[in-house]
Amino acid sequence: MRPEILFPLFAPATSLSGVGPRFAKLFESLTGGPAVLDLCWHLPSGVIDRRYGPPLAEVIPGRIATLTVEVDEHRAPPSKRLPYRVVCHDSSGSLELVFFHAHRDYLMKMLPPGQTRVVSGKVEVFNDRLQMTHPDHIAPPEEAERLKAVEPVYPLTAGLSLKVVSKAVHAALERLPELPEWLDRGLKDREGWPDWHEALRRAHNPRDEADLSPLALGRRRLAYDELLSNQLAIALVRDRQLKQRGRVLKGDGHLCDKVIASLPFQLTGSQRLALAEISADMAAEHRMLRLLQGDVGSGKTVVALLAMLTAVEAGGQAALMAPTEILARQHFQTIEPLAQAAGVGLTLLTGRDKGKARQAILEKLAAGETAIVVGTHALFQEDVAFKDLAMVVIDEQHRFGVHQRLTLTGKGKAVDVLVTTATPIPRTLMLTAYGDMESSRLTERPPGRQPIDTATLSLDRLPEVIDAVDRALTRGAQVYWICPLVEESENSDLAAAEDRYRALQQRFGEQVGLVHGRMKGPEKDAVMARFAAGETGVLVATTVVEVGVDVPNATVMVIEHAERFGLAQLHQLRGRVGRGSGKSSCLLLWQGPLGETARARLKILRETDDGFRIAEEDLRLRGAGELLGTRQSGLPEFRLADLAVHGDLLATARDDARLILDKDPELAGDRGKALRVLLYLFERDAAVKYLRSG
């Protein structure tokens, strides 16, 4: 249960004065949530300094000033199209306040002639006269000191003004309770951090630009709190996992040896190391949850198969689950000859299997006659039963929710899980997103894989690129041509891809195929299958081929408007070629002028094909939120921490979380109780339920 002390923060934002139902929806989309707390997390992104307040004769035009003046007269215009003017003065000069579409009665009330008022806004000169158009603030003279301050500027959304947002945030901060201190005293003193309450107040009351920096003391403290809640939650989940009894899966190696003997190449050093780590996990008494990372083409599928065969040798069954039917089929085709060499029953189960054929597959699985099944989310369905499911391999984890992972592992007893991904994940993201897993990396290419020659060209040289495609087709190679996604509109993406398809068709005729995200699954699969079979020579596509078919004969990758793609995505796309023995090239076409980030991206791609270095650079250039498309990927979204800046704090938080649970595994002591409040504050409620109540 959420502690009572936090109730005011989790009350709906509509409980604040000035936030009615109409604004509530806008606030929710702006701050990411419906509660008072979401407003507290909505930190300023800029400042307006209103401390400048000279006599009128000394005002510097173009600056924001807070001025004390006496109101002389109101000059209503003869036409509504002209501005309404209020003439004011001080002992040194005069000032005109200018209003468009003015309401005379309201202005008479705010600026009564003969009275002194404080006005704050940008001062300009027009026709040699000093003027201020639509002052930001008009107040009586006793409020001069309050107005002469540094005012925070918040990110806004259509329909919400700065005044409305500032007022709501201010009201939310009034609700802040005094929370118990959860930080280690030594760490807090060493970093010079304020209390939580004070840190949040400071973040919302910046005195200058430096206070907006993620490195400002208050903001670093808040970032650390969020990272500590993340690492503590992960550590609790992990501890629970390790306490759950697994089953000891030890093979005698007879099936694995047959497969290794039938491979046309030697296993790389990193494949052997990863296998040793996986085998040790499977042989242990706790359940395995391990992530296997490796670039496209580093040999993950073979490692996954050998791990599944270890489970089969120990008397169990194994399943490999892929996010799309086309990937599932590709895995099946890769594994099938190897499973035959080992004499192991293998089957494929996708949504396409219906009726009697499907029934036959299910009966063999339930009877234990099929040792390994490869499939899509069709494997989750209720009527899919195993005789003894001992191990599951999940490909491209970030395409599946945790819920789906649990559904599949629930089909066996104490199932071991191996998750594989071709998206290299930076170390900081590994800790925040996959911290509950052990991790293995494949860092070498299997022998025979060719390096890919990468070149960057301006789109002005498009005719030369099309000639190069012609030459590639003449020598029997195949070509991917990727068109960009234009964030704002799917229609324009589609139009870009269709235009390019038609243009290339004029030159190459029926040799050109088109695939995009709007096509239905079977339609898409059919186009991809024709390309894989060599029936089409050029495949024009949006990014749907990013994780996809293995076409060894495709040796040219053209990426149009490469400046619009993320680094990791460009790297993934480039990895679709260079999968056979032929020399491969990747042409990155850009349109100027190039921004600094886009230029840096293209430079890194020319310099390296090391996916892990590229992932780290991508994090540095783009920040974590965009990196894997956080919303789709099941990665945590941070409100206050920025992993590109606060990476050092993440490592500290991980060590701190470990020490905390070593000393007080149930969080029952004084600091433990404060840390429970922290977990609820950052909505890590799921982790708290793993603790005994206390």
Long-range contacts (C-beta under 8 A, 24 or more apart in sequence): 2-680, 2-685, 3-676, 3-677, 3-680, 5-177, 5-179, 5-677, 6-177, 6-677, 6-680, 6-681, 8-36, 8-175, 8-177, 9-35, 9-36, 9-37, 9-40, 9-175, 9-176, 9-177, 9-681, 10-35, 10-36, 10-37, 11-35, 11-36, 11-175, 12-36, 13-38, 13-39, 13-168, 13-172, 16-168, 16-171, 16-172, 16-175, 17-171, 18-164, 18-167, 18-168, 18-171, 19-168, 19-171, 23-159, 23-160, 23-164, 23-168, 26-157, 26-158, 26-159, 26-160, 27-160, 27-168, 29-157, 30-155, 30-156, 30-157, 30-160, 30-165, 32-637, 32-639, 36-172, 36-175, 37-172, 37-681, 39-168, 39-169, 39-172, 40-169, 40-172, 40-173, 40-176, 40-200, 41-639, 41-640, 42-154, 42-155, 42-165, 42-169, 43-154, 43-203, 43-204, 43-219, 43-640, 44-152, 44-153, 44-154, 44-203, 44-204, 44-206, 44-212, 45-153, 45-154, 45-155, 45-212, 46-152, 46-153, 46-212, 47-150, 47-151, 47-152, 47-153, 47-206, 47-208, 47-209, 47-211, 47-212, 48-136, 48-150, 48-151, 48-153, 49-150, 49-151, 49-208, 50-120, 50-137, 50-147, 50-148, 50-149, 50-150, 50-151, 51-148, 51-149, 51-150, 53-144, 53-148, 55-90, 55-91, 55-92, 55-93, 56-89, 56-90, 56-92, 56-93, 56-94, 56-95, 56-130, 57-92, 57-93, 58-92, 59-123, 59-130, 60-123, 61-123, 61-124, 61-125, 61-130, 62-122, 62-123, 62-124, 63-122, 63-123, 64-120, 64-121, 64-122, 64-123, 65-120, 65-121, 65-122, 65-123, 66-118, 66-119, 66-120, 66-137, 66-144, 66-147, 66-148, 67-95, 67-118, 67-119, 67-120, 67-123, 67-132, 68-116, 68-117, 68-118, 68-141, 68-144, 69-95, 69-116, 69-117, 69-118, 69-119, 70-114, 70-115, 70-116, 70-117, 71-111, 71-112, 71-113, 71-114, 71-115, 71-116, 71-117, 72-113, 73-113, 74-104, 74-107, 74-108, 74-111, 74-113, 76-104, 83-133, 86-111, 88-117, 88-119, 93-130, 94-129, 94-130, 95-119, 95-123, 95-130, 95-131, 95-132, 96-129, 96-130, 96-131, 96-132, 97-131, 97-132, 97-133, 97-135, 98-131, 98-132, 98-133, 98-134, 99-133, 99-134, 100-133, 100-134, 110-138, 111-138, 116-140, 116-141, 117-141, 118-143, 118-144, 118-147, 120-147, 150-205, 150-206, 150-207, 150-208, 152-204, 152-205, 152-206, 169-204, 173-200, 173-201, 173-204, 176-200, 176-201, 179-674, 179-677, 179-681, 180-670, 180-673, 180-674, 180-677, 181-674, 182-225, 182-228, 182-671, 182-674, 182-675, 182-677, 182-678, 183-221, 183-224, 183-225, 183-228, 184-656, 184-671, 187-652, 187-656, 191-217, 191-220, 191-221, 191-224, 192-217, 193-217, 193-218, 193-220, 193-221, 193-224, 194-218, 194-221, 196-221, 196-222, 196-225, 214-642, 214-645, 214-646, 215-645, 219-640, 220-646, 220-649, 222-640, 223-638, 223-640, 223-641, 223-642, 223-646, 223-649, 224-641, 224-646, 224-649, 224-652, 224-653, 225-640, 225-678, 225-681, 225-682, 226-638, 226-639, 226-640, 226-641, 226-682, 227-432, 227-638, 227-641, 227-646, 227-649, 227-650, 227-653, 228-653, 228-656, 228-657, 228-678, 229-678, 229-679, 229-681, 229-682, 229-684, 230-432, 230-435, 230-636, 230-638, 230-653, 230-682, 230-684, 231-431, 231-432, 231-435, 231-650, 231-653, 231-654, 231-656, 231-657, 232-653, 232-657, 232-660, 232-661, 232-675, 232-678, 232-679, 232-684, 232-687, 233-679, 233-684, 233-686, 233-687, 234-431, 234-432, 234-435, 234-436, 234-657, 234-687, 235-435, 235-654, 235-657, 235-658, 235-660, 235-661, 236-661, 236-687, 236-688, 236-690, 236-691, 237-436, 237-686, 237-687, 237-690, 238-435, 238-436, 239-661, 239-665, 239-690, 240-690, 241-286, 241-287, 241-289, 241-436, 242-286, 243-286, 244-286, 244-287, 244-414, 245-285, 245-286, 245-287, 245-414, 246-284, 246-285, 246-286, 246-287, 246-288, 246-414, 246-416, 247-316, 247-390, 247-413, 247-414, 247-416, 248-282, 248-283, 248-284, 248-285, 248-314, 249-282, 249-283, 249-310, 249-311, 249-314, 249-316, 249-390, 249-391, 249-416, 250-282, 250-283, 250-310, 250-314, 251-279, 251-309, 251-310, 251-311, 251-312, 251-313, 251-314, 252-313, 253-313, 254-313, 255-309, 255-312, 255-313, 255-342, 255-343, 255-344, 256-306, 256-309, 256-310, 256-313, 256-342, 258-341, 258-342, 258-343, 259-302, 259-305, 259-306, 259-309, 259-338, 259-339, 259-341, 259-342, 260-306, 261-341, 262-337, 262-338, 262-341, 262-342, 263-302, 263-338, 265-446, 265-447, 265-448, 266-447, 267-299, 267-302, 268-298, 268-299, 268-442, 268-444, 268-445, 268-446, 268-447, 269-444, 270-294, 270-298, 270-441, 270-442, 270-443, 270-444, 271-299, 271-302, 271-303, 271-442, 271-444, 273-440, 274-303, 274-440, 274-441, 274-442, 275-303, 275-306, 275-307, 277-438, 277-440, 278-303, 278-307, 278-310, 278-418, 278-440, 279-307, 279-310, 281-416, 281-438, 282-307, 282-310, 282-311, 282-314, 282-391, 282-416, 287-414, 287-415, 287-416, 287-417, 288-391, 288-416, 288-417, 288-418, 288-438, 289-416, 289-417, 289-419, 289-436, 289-437, 289-438, 290-417, 290-418, 290-419, 290-437, 290-438, 290-439, 290-440, 291-397, 291-419, 291-420, 291-421, 291-430, 291-434, 291-437, 291-438, 291-439, 291-440, 292-418, 292-419, 292-420, 292-421, 292-439, 292-440, 292-441, 292-442, 293-420, 293-421, 293-423, 293-424, 293-425, 293-439, 293-440, 293-441, 293-442, 294-420, 294-422, 294-441, 294-442, 294-443, 295-422, 295-424, 295-442, 295-445, 295-575, 295-609, 295-610, 295-611, 296-422, 296-572, 296-575, 296-576, 296-579, 296-611, 297-445, 297-446, 297-449, 297-575, 297-578, 297-579, 298-442, 298-443, 298-444, 298-445, 298-446, 299-442, 299-446, 300-420, 300-422, 300-442, 301-331, 301-334, 301-335, 302-338, 303-442, 304-393, 304-395, 304-418, 304-420, 305-335, 305-338, 305-339, 305-372, 307-391, 307-393, 307-418, 308-372, 308-391, 308-393, 309-342, 309-344, 309-372, 310-391, 311-390, 311-391, 311-416, 312-344, 312-371, 312-372, 314-390, 315-388, 315-390, 316-388, 316-389, 316-390, 316-391, 316-412, 317-365, 317-368, 317-370, 317-371, 317-372, 317-373, 317-386, 317-387, 317-388, 317-389, 317-390, 317-391, 317-412, 318-371, 318-372, 318-373, 318-389, 318-390, 318-391, 318-392, 318-393, 319-372, 319-373, 319-374, 319-375, 319-379, 319-386, 319-389, 319-391, 319-392, 319-393, 319-408, 320-372, 320-373, 320-374, 320-375, 320-392, 320-393, 320-395, 321-374, 321-375, 321-376, 321-377, 321-379, 321-392, 321-393, 321-394, 321-395, 321-400, 321-408, 322-374, 322-375, 322-376, 322-395, 322-396, 323-376, 323-377, 323-395, 323-396, 323-399, 323-400, 323-547, 324-376, 324-521, 324-547, 324-548, 325-350, 325-351, 325-352, 325-376, 325-521, 325-525, 326-524, 326-525, 326-528, 326-548, 326-549, 327-395, 327-396, 327-547, 327-548, 328-374, 328-375, 328-376, 330-548, 330-549, 330-550, 331-374, 331-395, 332-374, 334-550, 335-372, 335-374, 339-372, 344-371, 344-372, 345-369, 345-370, 345-371, 345-372, 346-370, 346-371, 346-372, 346-373, 346-374, 347-372, 347-373, 347-374, 348-373, 348-374, 348-375, 349-373, 349-374, 349-375, 349-376, 349-378, 349-379, 349-384, 350-375, 350-376, 350-378, 351-376, 351-377, 351-378, 353-378, 377-404, 379-408, 380-404, 380-407, 380-408, 384-411, 385-411, 386-411, 386-412, 388-412, 388-413, 389-415, 390-415, 390-416, 391-415, 391-416, 391-417, 391-418, 392-416, 392-417, 392-418, 393-417, 393-418, 393-419, 393-420, 394-418, 394-419, 394-420, 395-420, 395-421, 396-420, 396-421, 396-422, 396-423, 396-547, 397-421, 397-434, 397-634, 398-423, 398-628, 398-632, 398-633, 398-634, 398-635, 399-632, 400-634, 401-634, 402-634, 422-547, 422-572, 422-575, 423-568, 423-572, 423-615, 423-628, 424-568, 424-571, 424-611, 424-612, 424-614, 424-615, 425-615, 425-628, 426-612, 426-615, 426-616, 426-618, 426-619, 426-627, 426-643, 427-616, 428-619, 428-624, 428-643, 428-647, 428-650, 429-619, 429-624, 429-627, 429-628, 429-635, 429-643, 431-650, 431-651, 431-654, 432-624, 432-635, 432-636, 432-638, 432-643, 432-650, 433-633, 433-634, 433-635, 433-636, 435-654, 441-612, 443-612, 448-581, 449-578, 449-579, 450-578, 450-580, 450-581, 450-582, 450-583, 450-584, 451-578, 451-609, 452-557, 452-574, 452-577, 452-578, 452-584, 452-585, 452-586, 452-609, 453-583, 453-584, 453-585, 453-586, 454-574, 454-585, 454-586, 454-588, 454-605, 454-606, 454-609, 455-585, 455-586, 455-587, 455-588, 455-606, 456-562, 456-588, 456-589, 456-590, 456-602, 456-605, 456-606, 457-587, 457-588, 457-589, 457-590, 458-589, 458-590, 458-591, 458-592, 459-560, 459-561, 459-589, 459-590, 459-591, 461-589, 462-589, 465-558, 465-587, 465-589, 466-504, 466-507, 468-556, 468-587, 469-504, 469-508, 469-538, 469-556, 469-558, 470-507, 470-508, 472-555, 472-556, 473-508, 473-511, 473-537, 473-538, 476-553, 477-553, 477-554, 477-555, 477-556, 477-582, 478-531, 478-534, 478-536, 478-537, 478-538, 478-539, 478-551, 478-553, 478-554, 478-555, 478-556, 479-537, 479-538, 479-539, 479-554, 479-555, 479-556, 479-557, 479-558, 480-538, 480-539, 480-541, 480-545, 480-554, 480-556, 480-557, 480-558, 480-573, 480-576, 480-577, 481-538, 481-539, 481-540, 481-541, 481-558, 481-560, 482-541, 482-542, 482-543, 482-545, 482-557, 482-558, 482-559, 482-560, 482-573, 483-540, 483-541, 483-542, 483-560, 483-561, 484-542, 484-560, 484-561, 484-564, 484-565, 485-542, 485-543, 485-564, 486-564, 490-517, 490-518, 493-517, 493-542, 494-518, 494-542, 496-560, 497-540, 497-541, 497-542, 500-540, 500-560, 501-540, 504-538, 504-540, 508-537, 508-538, 510-536, 511-536, 511-537, 511-538, 512-536, 512-537, 512-538, 512-539, 512-540, 513-538, 513-539, 513-540, 514-539, 514-540, 514-541, 515-539, 515-540, 515-541, 515-542, 515-544, 515-545, 516-541, 516-542, 516-544, 517-542, 517-544, 543-569, 543-573, 545-573, 545-576, 546-572, 546-573, 546-576, 547-572, 548-576, 550-579, 551-576, 551-579, 552-579, 552-580, 552-581, 552-582, 553-580, 553-582, 554-579, 555-580, 555-582, 555-583, 555-584, 555-585, 556-584, 556-585, 556-586, 556-587, 557-584, 557-585, 557-586, 557-587, 558-586, 558-587, 558-589, 559-586, 559-587, 559-588, 559-589, 560-589, 561-589, 561-590, 561-591, 562-588, 562-589, 562-590, 562-602, 563-590, 563-591, 563-594, 563-595, 563-598, 563-601, 563-602, 565-601, 566-601, 566-618, 566-622, 566-626, 566-627, 567-601, 567-604, 567-605, 567-614, 567-615, 567-617, 567-618, 567-621, 567-622, 568-611, 568-614, 568-615, 568-618, 568-627, 568-628, 570-601, 570-605, 571-605, 571-609, 571-611, 571-614, 574-605, 574-609, 575-611, 597-621, 597-622, 619-643, 619-644, 620-644, 666-691, 666-692, 666-694, 667-691, 667-694, 668-692, 668-694
